Amino acid sequence: MRDLLLIALYAALGAGAAGLLGWPAVRLLRRRSVALSLFTVAVVTVLAMTTGTLAVAQAMFLSHHDFGVVIAVTCMAAVVSLGTAALLGRQVVAGSRALARAARTVGSAAGFAAPSGPLGAELAELSAELAATSARLARSRERERALEASRRELIAWISHDLRTPLAGLRAMAEALEDDVAEDPARYHGLIRTEVDRLTGMVDDLFELSRIQAGALTLTLARVSVYDLVGDALAAADPLARERGVRLDGARIDPAPVQVDGREITRVLGNLLVNAIRSTPADGVVAVAARQGEGEVVLSVTDGCGGIPEADLARVFETGWRGGSARTPRQARGAAPGGGAVRHHGDTGAGLGLAIVRGIVEAHAGRASVHNVAGGCCFEIALPTAPAAPVPVG
């Protein structure tokens, strides 16, 4: 037992001495190449093993021949160990350099080009994370390009829609100043109409900016869908009578929802005004509500003739307006040359449906549209209200 303790002591002293000498080298090389660090660790390990073995062999008073055998075996083991460590370090460096080259392709137009060679588990995991990051960057860039294109379209359309009423206001103001207006009262009424239109456009822009900034404040209350639809139909009825369109609200399921009544009434009002302006005279605009699993779906169906399939995905984009199939007709009795307001937005700026989607999504709902026979159907899905508490006593 004493001999074993002495052998352990000599081995510990020899290995400890090698470790103490190798520790500063490991510290100095910690910011250098991984291959060099791995090789240094292997050198320290081999030196510790060799020094301990030789110290024990020397202490055992072996013959010169036996001591030479121990030295030869230890040296061969050291050479093989160091060679293996050097080879492993080269493989790690090669994988790291390949991953570094691949990292330069993150977010590029061609996408992330993963290294073709085999990688270690950690480097393979890092490669997978870089690929996922590249995909997220590509999606973000695509959304950014879409938003930028939408912003440019919105600015162009807003500029056009502002220029038209402003030109009319200037012409009418000059006519009144020069006393050449045959009917000043009529001009005053037209000026008021154009001012109201501009005010509505500015209000819509402000509302949309609040929605997109996440500053829309909702006052939620338990409301019956029947009451919401009834208020919206009553508000839209004068426009429907003027346009010769019949409103149908017979299929309403009086389900409760937890919403901001004023905002959802605005949503329904936008959809109804758009539908009425796009439906031919003697047509029907139908409003329905049905209760699904955990949600209530309200729909507004018009007779616009449908939306091209390629445009359905863009209907709720800010500033987007449809083509000729969605261009509204003039109201009966309107003056020739009167400006028509397009379907996608009650002010003509293409903001109405963007506001609809923003308000619905703020309620944790969803907005969608699909074509039906002779027209299209806009749907908004709202979460159902929680069950009312049962009074006790």
Buried (B, 14 or more C-beta within 10 A) or exposed (E): EEEEEEBEEBBBBBBEBBBEEBEEBBEEBEEEEEBBBBBBBBBBBBBBBBBBBBBBBEBBEBEEEEBEEBBEEBEEBBEEBBEEBBEBBEBBBBBBEBBEEBBEBBBEEEBBBBBEEEBEEEBBEBBEEBBEBBBEBBEEEEEEEEEEEBEEBBEEBBEEBBEEBEEBBEEBEEBBEEEEBEEEEEBEEBBEEBEEBBEBBBEBBEBBEBBEEEEBEBEEEEBBBBBBBBBBBEBBBEBBEEBBBEBEBEEBBEBBBBBBBEBBBBBBBBBBBBBBBBBBEEBBBBBBBBBEEEBBBBBBBBBBBBBEEEBBEBBBBBBBBBEEBBBBEBBEEEEEEEBEBBBBBBBBBBBBBBBBBBBBBBBEBBBBBEBEEBBBBBBBBBBBBEEEEEEEE
